[in-house]
Every structure is written in C-alpha cells, then in structure tokens.
Amino acid sequence: MKDFSVRGVLCLLVLIISIAAPLSVKGSEQAAATQDAAVRSVGTVTAISGNTITLTTESGAELSVTVVDGARLLRVEPGAKDLKSAAPLTLQEILPGDRILIRGKHSGDGKSMQAISVIAMKKEDIAAKRTREREEWQSHSVGGLVTNVDPAANTVTLANSAAGTTHTVVVRVSKDTILRRYAPGSVKFDDAKPAPLDQVKVGDQLRARGTRSADGNDLTADEIVSGTFRNFAGTISSTDTGAGTLTISDLATKQPVVVKIAAESQLRKLPPEMAQRIAARLKGPRGEAASPGNTSGQAPSGNANANGGAAHSDGSARSRGAPDLQQTISRMPAATLADLQKGEAVMVVAAPGAQDSGFTAITLLAGVEPILQASPKEGQSILSPWSMSGAPGGEATP
C-alpha cells in the first residue's frame, strides 16, 4: 500500500517543492519578499476565517496561517508523486479536516505564518483513499511470525499458523518496498515509523501487502509493517473500567498481567459455535491436539489464499483454505470492557510499552474456553496482531 500514510505523501510534496523553481507570485510584494526565507509546515485545518487558516501541525502545535494575496493554491490527490495533476484551488474550498502543506514565512514567535503557497488534500479524498487501501490490505496481504530474515537476499520468511496448521510464506523486499515498524506501546498504523529491513527480527510479527505467487508461497511486497508483540491467554482476574484496564492470569506463567484497553483496541467475543469449530480443528482427526505442520486429516491452511485459493469478499478461500479468522473477527460486533466478566477466558495480542510500561491490547478475544481446552499453546497463535486501526487487518480510523 504505497503512500498509505498521508504524512508520507506530504513529505514527498515538500521534497518536490524544495527542488522546484521558485514560485512566481504576481500581485504580492509581500510574497516576493519572503521567497528567500520560505519555510514549510504540514498539518490539518481546524478552522478557517477569511484568509486566515488555523492549522494543527504534525507536532500538535496550533499555527495561525495568513494566506497572502496572490498565493498559489493547489489541490492534489492523495498518493500523487508530483504536481503535474494538481488542480487550482480557491481559499473558500479549503475546509476543516483538509490536510495542507504551507510554504511561507514564520513569525518571530513561531505561532503564526504568512503563506505564499498552499497545497491541499481534501478530507474526503483522504478518506476514500484509506478505504481503498484498507481493502487492499484485507485482500492482498499475508501476516505471520518471522522465522528468518535474509538481508543478502532481501527476504523474510513468515510462519502463518491458524486452526492447527502452519503455512510458510517468503516475503521478497525490493528497493521500492515501503517498510514501517510499530512504535512501542502503539496500536495505530499511523504511528508506525519508517524502518530498514535490519530492524525486523526473528520472533516479530510482520504483515506484508503485495503480489503473491500462483502457489501462494511467495509474496513480492509493496509495503511491510512489523512489530514486536506478545500473544498470551488466561482468565480475567479483575477489570477496571475507570482506568480502562483488566488484569489477566497468564495461562503459561501463572502471573498477573495488566492490559490497557485503548480506543483502538479490538475487543470481540466468539460465538460458542465458532469456538467449538476452531477447537475441533485444533484437536486433529482423532481428538489429539494438533501441532503446527501436522495437517493430517485437517483442512488446508486457515489463512485465506494461503494455498493459492482465490479469496471471497467474506474472507474465505474459494476451494482450498478455511476462512481468515482475523478478518472474521474484525467483522464481529465490538465488545466493551464492561462485557468482560471475572473468570472469563481470553486470548490477547498486545503491544509492549516503552521502558516496561506494561501492555496495550491490540486484539482481545473472549469466548475462547473450548479453544484453550483443545490446545492451550497452539490456540494462542491463531490471533494476528493487526487490528487495522489505521493499519492492516480490520476497521480503520483516520
């Protein structure tokens, strides 16, 4: 998903403008006087009155922008790589929620600016692009646990485990691949930072979007996002709706784990019949717990398209492969912290915070007692960390 981040697009426009010839602004001596000392600011419009725009910058600061007479105003589509397709724009067409790049002169206090150039991305265009790109992530991506990184070959090997089976996919990285990594404690894709391949480690979770081979064993990546996450399961010891946290007794360590529920956290409850079906697959053909790679008597991989089957809009594979559980989960009605009860079994994918500050839930799945009874260890691996909170996997937010 190239240029999914609006920030990345605007930074590219900054580069385009910086190498372009100086703008010729007619009818404005003030604009001409600021050419040599021009600076740039990027942000979101929060208000506009006359020729004054209130802008919230990328750093969160508020900036008052006065658009001088004769300033150059252009509208570009999200994802544009140059200004060739830019269209003229009037000041009256700029509205709150639009993203803009300002070029001009800062005041001495840095709280105001005179703009000689405004390049805007309309709010509705950004929303439409995000919808398209979210659909791309859902239908043309693969995720899993990193089992090998080969910098010389520019490849990453993933193990995708679902419903008791494991499928291996080799992700190929090119010079055009966009690589990002989640920030500590964040579950938002927009917070992911550019990161080179050497930051991807064995044991990380990684999701890649791109073109898959016919057999489904290779993917040439357009974009990759990775991060260090923790998968665990246990029973709820207590909940604190005021603090937005719950305490879980970890099934593996028997230790309490405090998990914060953020606005972007995905909380779901499995219907009993679905939990029973997943548990049956985990038990294997004779009732024993399945292990990764032991597919005897079981359906092929639980990841949509994992074996080359064409994906339906509901996330299932046409002839081979079971439904993609993560996509199925993302379509379920959301649960709340108040819906979770003491003693209830849950599975969690969480992001560790910076400097051992605890965990933030990415996906929390309740109603999983049959799954954990069938295969306590392997059952935990069926969850993906991707919640599509402006990121790969489910519902996106601006």
Buried (B, 14 or more C-beta within 10 A) or exposed (E): BBBBBBEBBBBBBBEBBEEEEEBEBEEBEBBBEBBEEBEBBBBBBEEBEEEEBBBBEEEEEEBEBBBBEBBBBBBBBBBBEEBEEBEEBEBEEBEEBBBBBBBBBBEEEEEBBBBBBBBBBBBEBBBEBBEEBBEBBBBBBBBBBBEEBEEEEBBBBBBBBBBBBBBBBBBBBEEEBBBBBBBBBBBBBBBBEEBEBEEBEEEBBBBBBBEBEEEBBBBBBBBBBBBBBBBBBBBBBEBEEEEBBBBBBBBEEEEEBBBBBBEBBBBBBBEEEBBBBBBBBBBBEEEEBBBBEBBEEBBBBBBBBBBBBEBEEEBBBEEBBBBBBBBBBBEBEEBEBEEBEEEBBBBBBBBBBEEEEBBBBBBBBBBBBBBBBBBBEBBBBBBBBBBBBBBBBBBBEE
